């Protein structure tokens, strides 16, 4: 049986609690943004053919400082390493990419990269090419060479990335635009249609946002007031910490951002966080619309058959929206006070639906050219994958600490009991010192021993009285 290693946060069938998802690594098991699970799980499903054993690398390929022993194990145990990526060509991913490159250079097996792209950032809508420091650019070039020594081509997410890599000397013979693996989870079988004619104030829809996009502050407050059934779906590890533990993440001078426990959306329990794509999909399938700046938050809705509208704020979100023909609006082109109902009216999935088959066929050819088998090849279907996902008891969405349902309260009680047990009485005593502290425990023990001879006398006095 062929064994394939996949860069991903965890095995798709592995059930972990939200508390575990946050605690396993400094920025969560999912690596800061739970949107990473959307495209990595999609790749898992695509390449889990019946005669293959597909294993998650738990991001160890970039989390281990010394990759020598890890590389040795991969060479001995696996036949192929498949790496779905997002906007990895950026300074903040420098260390991760460097460690991944060092690992790849030690591998003797084929390595296939799909969905990688350049980062966006302030002003990138007008100037999409990144102005990376020399060491970052050198690291990108080293990564590309290492991968191309072990594969036919590299799959990038859009035209901006293709042009950027061409400027580094990696032309069309090395690079193919294939989009994001997430949108090919079900191969050619993906279509999105509107569920209602128009949104009203009673509509049930979701919003996602990137906290570094300034317009989302006012937009979130205004929509929270106008649409009582709108729900905000955050994706960052810091938001999960806020929902689970009430940690206040209020940015300075930005009280309208839904990043603190006094925000109206938090107080009204209109936030939901998902630690598995399956439950995320189920929730979004019941909504009428999704909009916001998070590209994979909106792709999650599309995979659930729910229309989404991307607010493209940088080059990385724009190139994916353009390639897949996802309805979108550039943030600078939005009206002064954009409204979800207006965005919904402008949302048309005709081009997306009409072009999906051709995009899927291109992606399939990319996989086949690089020796990656997939479940939509003849004789490679694997219905057991979906059955196993359906059987897994994934945790439901994390709600805020203002949740009213019995199940949410049960989860909170269990969480508090676990924390008390883990922290222990001694820890709480250290954190909550009384104004007039008791005598030290050792002193109390000495005093109690000194009083023992007096106990019989005290008993006699009590009997006489």
Secondary structure, 3 states (H helix, E strand, C coil): CEEEEECCCCCCCCCCCHHHHHHCCCCCCCCCECCHHHHHHHHHHHHCCCCEEEEECCCHHHHCCCCHHHHHHHHHHCCEEEEECCCCECHHHHHHHHHHHHHHHCCCCEEEEEEECECCCCCCCCCCCCCCCHHHHHHHHHHHHHHHCCCCCEEECCHHHHHHHHHCCCCCCCEEECCCHHHHCCCCCCCCCCCCCCCCCCCCCEEECCCCCCHHHHHHHHHHHHCCCCEECCCEHHHHHHHHHCCCCCCCCCCCCCCCCCCHHHHCCCECECCCHHHHHHHHHCCCCEEECCHHHHHHHHHCCCCEEEEECCHHHHHHHHHHCCCEEEHHHCCCCCCHHHHHHHCCCHHHHHHHHHHHHHHHHHHHHCCCCCCCCCCCCCCHHHHHHHHCCCCCCECCCCCCCHHHHHHHHHHHHHHHHHHHHHHHHHHCCCCCCCCCHHHHHHHHHHHHHHHHHHHHHHHHC
